[in-house]
Amino acid sequence: MTTTSQAIKAYAEALPEGATLSAKELLHFGARAAVDQALSRLVRRGELLRVRRGLFALPVKTRFGVRAPAATTVVENIAKATGEHVSISGAAAASILGLSTQNPARHVFWTSGPSRHLRLGAQEVELRHVPSWQLRLPNSRAGHAFRALAYFGQSEARATLNRIKPRLNEEERSELFGLRANAPTWMAKELSSLAVTARAS
């Protein structure tokens, strides 16, 4: 006879890497108390990771041993489940564009949802709430440039944009210019220089 723990483990193993699960999703395997006990048992055995209170993920088995799932994958799966919008942080965007050499000690993502902290093995992951305008084009270099501008702020906007321009191609600069309607006034003003540059070239 299959136990609740075995049933939950089998269910988790059928999910894609980084997928999360909670007790409420598992009530077809037993009563809430039984599911909670089974989840705690699986965590103690190292067969599940407790990402945060009430949220779990399956560790990834490789030929080199067991590791936590990638933070980006977990965050993307959480976003799919909750309907929130997420992107890398402004600091990470600045690093991708070569504007910063800082290597953050923990993974930070920007989200339209509530701020909270996750733990994936030894990794700390932070989901930080930001205004929705900062989450535009989450997977493009133009969007990363937009977030880098927001990250460096108004006082460094002109210098930051001058450093960003040569790192983007014409299409990416056009995409970045197109985001000005959603930006605060100070950023929209700086982004307007992209149109001036385009007319002059």
Secondary structure by P-SEA (a helix, b strand, c coil): cccaaaaaaaaaaacccccccccccccccccaaaaaaaaaaaaaacccccccccbbbbbbbcccccccccaaaaaaaaaaaacbbbbccaaaaaaaaccccccccbbbbbccccccccccccbbbbbcccccccccccccaaaaaaaaaaaacccaaaaaaaaacccccaaaaaaaaaacccccaaaaaaaaaaaaaaaac
